[in-house]
């Protein structure tokens, strides 16, 4: 199957209004796949939807939805209706706080947990289930090298990305026999408006060697069939940010999968 047959006719890009999400939307639409764009800010989302319609001629639905909200999935499914979603891209999840855990109100951190974990799990369960029924589709989680270990200013962010990493690996193990691709894409420092805004607020310069959102989108879509993990800037047999490489993690997952089958059965 070509890309549109494998992941069409509709794709959802959560966190689409700018940066990496915007780049994914343009590239996915370039493959002839209709797009559901989700973000909080209505104006840039509507402008992006019109740009994509003009550029690619595909249908484009713009949904202004707060992905932190408990009813986010209900609002998404109500708007999507009977449209067949073959690709779900979870790009929402940046940390705009840049603070120590105890220096920020707990409600702020819980919003991040709801967005990065709660809504991710709910959407993956709903749309992944429909993909499994059809025997094709893809779940692509945009993550961060922070998933491999915590540090100052990263408590909830790194913890939520570590969850998404392990979650993606498990889904890949379960869904690959069903024809559904799963990839966690661990990014390095990427040139996004959110990063520029945070650095400007802290009075810090842009670091060198930033990844471009368009390159991230190109590689992420190309590597989706080859999950479960891709580290930005390294090949699969290189550890990169982690103490083990994506190839080693893949082998470990398969070994655990076989062990689990002996306990729970091959269901």
C-alpha positions in Angstrom: 0.0 0.0 0.0 1.1 3.5 -0.7 1.0 6.2 2.1 -2.5 7.3 1.5 -3.9 3.8 1.3 -2.1 2.8 4.5 -2.9 5.9 6.6 -5.9 7.6 4.9 -8.4 8.9 4.1 -8.3 11.1 7.2 -5.5 12.0 9.6 -5.8 13.7 13.0 -2.9 16.1 14.0 -3.2 17.1 17.6 -1.2 20.2 18.4 -1.2 21.4 14.8 -1.3 25.2 14.9 2.4 25.8 14.7 5.9 24.3 14.6 6.2 20.6 14.3 2.4 20.0 14.2 2.0 22.5 11.3 4.8 20.8 9.4 3.2 17.4 9.8 -0.1 18.7 8.6 1.4 20.1 5.4 3.3 16.9 4.7 0.4 14.6 5.4 -1.9 16.7 3.2 0.8 16.6 0.5 0.2 12.8 0.4 -3.5 13.5 -0.4 -4.8 12.7 3.0 -7.6 14.9 4.5 -6.7 16.5 7.8 -8.3 17.1 11.1 -6.3 19.9 12.8 -6.6 20.3 16.6 -5.3 23.0 18.9 -6.6 25.6 21.3 -6.0 28.7 19.3 -8.7 29.0 16.7 -7.3 31.8 14.5 -3.9 30.2 13.5 -5.6 26.8 13.1 -8.2 28.2 10.7 -5.5 30.0 8.7 -3.5 26.7 8.5 -6.6 24.8 7.3 -7.1 27.3 4.5 -3.5 27.2 3.5 -3.6 23.4 3.3 -6.8 23.5 1.2 -5.3 25.9 -1.2 -2.0 24.1 -1.3 -3.1 20.4 -1.5 -6.8 20.5 -2.4 -7.7 18.1 0.4 -10.5 18.6 2.9 -9.4 20.1 6.2 -11.3 20.3 9.5 -10.1 22.8 12.1 -11.1 22.0 15.7 -10.4 24.5 18.6 -10.2 22.0 21.5 -8.3 22.2 24.7 -6.5 18.8 24.9 -6.1 19.2 28.7 -9.9 18.9 29.1 -11.4 15.7 30.3 -14.0 15.8 27.5 -11.4 16.4 24.7 -11.9 13.0 23.1 -15.7 13.3 23.2 -15.4 16.7 21.4 -13.0 15.2 18.9 -15.2 12.2 18.1 -18.3 14.3 17.8 -16.7 16.6 15.3 -15.0 13.8 13.3 -18.3 11.9 13.1 -18.1 9.0 10.6 -14.9 10.1 8.9 -12.4 7.2 8.7 -9.2 8.2 10.5 -6.2 6.2 9.4 -3.5 8.2 11.2 -3.4 9.8 14.6 -0.4 12.2 15.3 0.0 13.3 18.9 2.2 16.4 18.8 0.7 18.4 21.7 2.8 18.2 24.8 5.4 21.0 25.0 6.4 22.3 28.5 5.9 26.1 28.5 6.7 26.4 32.2 10.5 25.9 32.5 10.3 25.8 36.3 11.0 23.5 39.2 8.1 21.3 40.2 7.4 22.9 43.6 7.6 26.4 42.2 4.5 26.0 40.0 0.9 25.4 41.0 -0.1 21.8 40.9 -3.1 22.5 38.6 -0.6 23.6 35.9 1.2 20.3 36.2 -2.0 18.3 36.2 -3.0 20.0 33.0 0.2 18.8 31.4 -0.5 15.2 32.7 -4.0 15.3 31.3 -2.8 16.5 27.9 0.3 14.4 27.6 -1.1 11.2 29.1 -4.9 11.2 29.6 -5.9 12.5 26.2 -3.2 10.5 24.5 -4.4 7.3 26.0 -8.1 8.0 25.3 -7.5 9.0 21.6 -5.2 6.0 21.1 -7.7 3.6 22.5 -10.6 5.0 20.4 -8.8 5.5 17.0 -6.4 2.6 17.5 -9.4 0.3 18.0 -11.0 1.4 14.7 -7.6 1.0 12.9 -7.3 -2.6 14.3 -10.7 -3.4 13.0 -9.7 -2.2 9.5 -6.3 -3.9 9.7 -4.3 -0.8 8.8 -3.4 2.7 10.2 -0.8 4.5 12.3 -0.2 6.1 15.7 2.6 8.6 15.8 3.6 10.1 19.1 6.0 13.1 19.0 8.2 12.9 22.1 11.5 14.1 23.4 14.9 12.8 24.4 13.7 13.9 27.9 11.8 10.5 28.0 15.1 8.8 28.9 15.7 10.5 32.2 14.6 13.3 34.4 16.4 16.5 35.5 15.8 19.9 36.9 13.0 21.9 35.2 11.7 18.7 33.5 9.8 16.7 36.2 6.3 16.3 34.8 7.5 16.8 31.2 10.1 14.1 31.3 7.8 11.8 33.3 5.0 12.1 30.8 7.3 11.6 27.8 8.7 8.4 29.5 5.1 7.2 29.8 4.4 7.9 26.1 7.6 6.0 25.2 6.7 2.9 27.1 3.1 3.2 26.0 4.1 3.3 22.3 6.5 0.4 22.6 3.7 -1.7 24.2 1.1 -0.7 21.5 3.6 -1.5 18.8 4.1 -4.9 20.2 0.3 -5.5 20.4 -0.8 -3.9 17.1 1.9 -4.7 14.6 0.4 -8.2 13.9 -2.9 -6.3 13.2 -1.4 -4.0 10.5 -1.3 -0.9 12.7 2.0 1.0 12.9 3.1 2.7 16.1 6.1 5.1 16.5 7.5 7.2 19.3 9.7 9.9 17.8 12.1 11.2 20.4 13.2 14.7 19.3 16.1 16.8 20.3 16.0 20.6 20.5 13.7 21.8 17.7 13.2 25.3 16.3 9.6 25.9 17.3 7.7 29.1 18.2 7.1 27.6 21.7 10.9 27.1 22.3 11.6 30.6 21.0 9.0 32.1 23.2 10.3 30.3 26.3 13.9 31.3 25.7 12.9 34.9 25.0 11.0 34.9 28.3 14.1 33.6 30.1 16.4 36.0 28.3 18.3 33.1 26.7 19.7 32.8 23.2 18.8 30.2 20.7 21.1 27.2 21.0 23.0 26.0 17.9 22.1 23.0 15.8 18.3 23.2 16.1 16.3 20.7 14.1 13.8 22.1 11.6 10.1 21.2 12.0 9.9 20.2 8.3 12.8 17.8 8.6 11.2 16.3 11.7 7.9 15.8 9.9 9.6 14.2 6.9 11.6 11.7 8.9 8.8 11.0 11.3 6.4 9.9 8.5 9.1 8.0 6.7 10.0 6.0 9.9 6.4 5.4 11.0 6.3 1.9 9.5 9.6 1.0 11.3 8.6 1.5 15.0 8.5 1.5 17.8 11.2 4.2 18.5 13.2 6.7 16.5 15.7 9.1 18.0 16.2 12.3 16.2 19.6 12.6 14.6 20.8 9.0 15.0 20.3 5.7 13.2 18.4 2.8 14.8 21.5 0.9 15.9 22.9 3.9 17.8 21.9 4.5 21.4 21.7 8.2 21.0 20.1 9.8 24.1 19.5 6.4 25.8 21.7 3.7 27.3 20.4 1.4 24.5 19.5 1.8 20.9 16.1 1.6 19.2 17.2 -1.8 17.8 18.1 -3.1 21.3 14.8 -1.8 22.7 12.9 -3.5 19.8 14.6 -6.8 20.6 13.8 -6.4 24.3 10.1 -5.7 23.6 9.8 -8.8 21.4 11.5 -10.9 24.1 9.0 -9.6 26.7 6.2 -10.1 24.3 7.1 -13.8 23.9 7.4 -14.2 27.6 4.0 -12.5 28.2 2.4 -14.8 25.7 3.5 -17.8 27.7 1.8 -16.4 30.8 -1.3 -14.8 29.3 -1.7 -16.7 26.0 -1.6 -15.4 22.5 -4.8 -13.4 22.4 
